[in-house]
Amino acid sequence: MTSLSVRPREASGRPRLSPLLRLLILTQLAFNVGFFAVLPFLSAHLGQGMGMAGWLVGLVLGLRTFSQQGLFVVGGALADRYGIRPVVLAGCVLRIGGFVWLGYAERTWAVVCSVLLIGFAAALFSPAVESEVARQAVVWEEAGGGPRTRVMALFTVAGQAGAFVGPLLGALLLAVDFRTACLAGAGVFVLVLAGHAWLLPQRIPGRVRTPVRGGMRLVLRNRAFLALCCAYGAYLLAYNQLYLALPEEVERATGSQAALAWLFALSSLLVVTAQLPVTRWVGERLAVRRSMVAGLSLVAAGFAVVAVARPAGWTGAAGLLPVGGFVVLLTLGQMLVAPAARAWVPDLAEEGRLGLYTGALSSVSGLIVLLGSSATGTLLDAGLPPAVPWLVLAAVPAIAVTVLPRRAAQL
């Protein structure tokens, strides 16, 4: 595989990250600052600000995830065909429009349309960026830089740094109103659009442009890849509970969602400070499949912690302890699952189809989230014994362990 020229080596003898790879990693940081200034507060806005029922809130959140994750396959295929620059720029334009629309939306149809636009924008730029980061990570690995999972972990850290700053920014802006937070998110993407129009190369050496036709047939025949998609989708459904089940539990325990921003900040801070050491430690001891098994098990344990504590009905600071444990375990699981799954994809994809496969990974998982989110909203509103919804949610990542492909490349 060829790419940009190898960068000069550091004192350790490893090649430095190329300027393109550094740009793409910073892109993930900026994307998440704008995104997380709005999304963590969307559930409360829909439920309390607009009076939507729980099932409808769950459906809207699921539609947002599906329009993003579910349509990644479209953005990935377009990136394979046309290159990443036009796809990334188009996605930024749509995200700006979606955030502005959401800020002014006052009816359900307008909220749904704006949320779909926000999601589809990410379906364009995210698979383009992620697939090129994965491709450049393989190049870096082949040049002697070390396991590609380290590059993917750095990409994750950048995203979580943005996820750390975004909710804090959003919490400050909500002191004005939700519309102000949306407009600030749009402003971040205006800056991203301007920066990438200037810095992103027109053509990246070594990236082969591949026709769209015939690609999905190859994906659907790849059983190992589809198994990975299903397991990753179960993980994403569990992770999505940060925006549905967690806000409801925080509201129950404290009477408000003021602590939510700090819980998101805790998750992001853990990733920023611990992701690279964890990835380095795990990479020396666990194969990719075992890393994903351990991560999914930690996620299941996080839900189980709340399930065990929930019948006690703790409130106040004590009520935040179980959800704090949930956030920590979910985040630790994320540290293991996300880099391993992304690093696995290049070994399963045909030459020139990495964008398509990167997108398909998110599309299948987005479909799972779409089907699961509305059901989760109904589950939380069903008046069941307090531990039952959390036990059901714990079963999702636990079952995903059995779905993983039995063999994995040694990365």
Salt bridges, closest charged atoms under 4 A:
ASP80 OD1 - ARG207 NH2 3.72
GLU132 OE2 - ARG135 NH2 2.87
GLU132 OE1 - ARG207 NH1 2.26
GLU141 OE1 - ARG148 NH2 2.90
GLU249 OE2 - ARG252 NH2 2.89
GLU249 OE1 - ARG310 NE 3.28
GLU284 OE1 - ARG285 NH1 3.39
ASP347 OD2 - ARG148 NH1 3.24
